[in-house]
C-alpha cells in the first residue's frame, strides 16, 4: 500500500502527545482522521486544524472511551460525519505514579478501566464494520512497562500488559477478515505524562535521552500500511527492552 488515501482513522486520546502526533502522521499519509478527546476540546480542535491543513478531513469527538455508551455515540458520530472507521488507534491512557503499597483499590480500578477496558470497548464497537469491509487496522498503545515493569507502577504495568494480551487475541480472531492487530510499546517518550513523572529519568534509557512523539507516530503509520504484520508488539524504547 503506497498511502492511506480514502481510509478513515480514529485516534483515541488524540488531543495531545503521542495521540496527536499519530493523528497528524496518519493524515499526512492520506487518511481522514477522527480525534477523540475527553476534556481538552481546544487542543483536539487544534489537532484537527493541523490535519485539515494537510488537505484531509478531520473531526474532534468528545467521549470517555471507558464508558460503553460514550463509545457507541462516538463511533456513530464518526461514521455519520467522515465515514466508517478503517484504522483504530487505541491510545487513551492515564498514569498515576505510585509504589505498589500505596496504590488504592480505586486507583487500580481507574487505571485498568481507562487504559485497558477502553481498548476492548472501542475495538468491539468498530470491528464489525471492518469485518464487513474485509479490511482493518487495530493499533494499540502499550508500554515498555508491560515488558519490564516500567517507572509508573504496578497498576499501569498491568494495564499495558493486558493490552498486549488483548492484541494477540484480536490478531488471532480477525486474521481471516483482512484485519491486523498490533501493539506499540514506547518507553519514556517526551510528553506531559512522562516529564511530569519524577521517576522518568532519561538515564534509564541506553540511548540516554527521551524519545519523541514522532518516533512512535512513524511506527503507527507503518503498521497502518503493512498488510503482513499482525499480533506483534513493536518496541520504541531507545534500547531499554530488547526482544
N, C-alpha and C positions, 0 to 999 in steps of 0.2 A: 504494500500500500504506500503510495507516494505521499499522501496527505490525508487529512481528516475532513475534507470538504463534504458538506451535506450531512455530517454527523452531529448529533446533539449530545452535549455533555452536561452532567450535573455534578457540581463540586460542593460537598457539604463543608461547613466551616470555611467558606471561601472568601470571607471579608478581609483576611489579613494573613500574614505569614506564609507558610507553605501552601495553604489552600489558595490564596490569592495568586501566588506565583504559578501554580498549576493551572488555574483557570485562564490566566493570560497566555501561558505557553500553549495550551490546547487551542485557544483562539488563533494564535499565530500559525498553528499547524492546520487551520481550516475549519475548526468546529465552532458551532454556535454554543453558547455556554449559559447555564443557569447557575447563579451564585447564591448558595444558601447562607443565611446568617441567622443568628438567634437574637442579638441585641444591637449590633453595630450597623444600622441601616445606612448611615452616611458612608462608612467605609465600603460596604458592599456596593453601593451605587457608584462609588469612585472606581472600584474594580470594573464594574460594568461599562463605565465611560472609557476606560482604557481598552477594554475588549472591543467596544464599538469603534474605537479609533483604528482598529486593525481591519475594519470592514465587516466584522462578524456581528451577528445578533447576540444580545445579552439580556438577561432578566435577573433581578435580585428578588429572592423569595425568602420571606421570613418563615422559620419553622424551628421548633425544638425537635430535633431528629431522634430524640429518645422517647418521644410520645407518638404512639401509633396514629392517632387522629391527625396530628400535625403533619406526619409523613404522608398520609393519604392526600391531604389537602395540597401539600407542596407538589407532589407528583402530578396531580390533576392540573394544577396551575401551570406547571412547566409544559405539560402536553398541550394545553389549550393555547399557550402563547408562542412557543417556539417548536414544539413537536415532541415525538416520542424519544425517550432517553436511550441512547446507544452506548454511552460511556458514563459509568458511575465511578466517581472518586469519593470514597468514604474517608474523609479527613477530620471531621469534627472530633474534638477531644478536649479534655481538661487535665490539668496536672497540679496536684497539691503536695509538695514535698513533705514527707513525714517518715519518721522512723517507724518500724513495724509496731513497736509497743505503743506508739502514740496515735495510730490510725483508729478512728472510731468506727462503729458499725455503719453509722450514717454516711461517713466519708467513703468507706468501702463500697457501699451500695451506689452512691452517686457516681463514683469513678467508673465502676463496672457498667452502670446504666448508660452514661453518656458515651463512653469510649467503645463499648462492645455491643450492648443491646442496640444502639443506633445503627451499627453496621448490619446487623440482622434485619432490622425493620425496613431500612431503606432498600437493601438488596431484595428482600421479599416483595417489596412494592413495585420494583421495576423489572424484575427478571422475567415475569410472564410475557411482557411485550417484547423483550429481547428474544425470547424463545420463539415467538410468533414470527419475528423477522429473521430468525436464524443468524443473528449477529449481535454481539455484545462484548463489552469490556468492563470488567469489575476490577478496580484498583483500590486496594485497602492500605491505609497508612498504619503500619505497625511501628515498631521502635527497636533499637538495639536493646532496650530494657527487656524485651521478650527473650532475648538470647543471653544476656549477661546479668540481668537484674537491674542494670541502669543506675541512675543517680536520683530518681524521684521517690520511689518507694514500692513496697510490695503490691499495693493496690493498683498502681499504674502498670507495673511489670505484668501482673496477672491479666489485666485488661488487654494489653498489647499482645501477650502470648495467646490469648483467646482468639484474637483476630487472625493469627496465623493458622490456627486450627480451623476456624470458620472458612478461611480462604481455601484450604485444602479440600474441605467438604464441598464447597461451591465448585471448585475446579473439576472435581470428580463427577459431580451431579450434572454439570452443564456442558461438559466437553463435547458431547454429541450434538449439541444445539448451536454450534458456532460461537459459543461464549467462552471467553477466557477469564480466569480469576487469578490475580497475582497480588502480592503484598510488597510494599516498600518499607524497609526498616532503617530509618535515618538515625543518626546519633549527633546530638549537640549541634543542631542547625541554628544559626543565629537569628532567632525570633524572640518576641517578647517573653514567650513561655520559658525559653532557655536562659536568657540574660537576666530574668528576674529570680532564677533559682540559684541560691548561694552554693549549692553542691555541683553546679555545672561548671566545671573547670576545664579549659581547653587542654591542660596538661594531661587529662585523661586520654586524649586523642593522640595516637602515634604521629600523625601529621603535625600536631602542635597547634592547631587552630580550629575554630568552629567552621562548619560547612555553611554554604549559602543556600537560600531557598531555591535558587536556580539549579543547583546541583541535584535537588530532588525533582524539580519540575521537568527536567530533561529526561529523567528516567520514566516519569509518568507518561510523557508523550511517546517514548519508545514502546512502552507496554501497550498503549492505545493503538499503535500502528502495527505491532507484531502479531502475526497470525499463528505462531507455533510455540509460544510460551504460555504455559498455564501451570498453576499450582506452585509457583516459585516465589521465594522471598528474596528480593534484591536489596542488598545491604549498601547503604550510602553513609559510611561511618568513619571515613578517614583512617581505616585500619584498626579500629577498636576491636571489632569481632571479625574473624576470618573463617570462612566455611568452604 
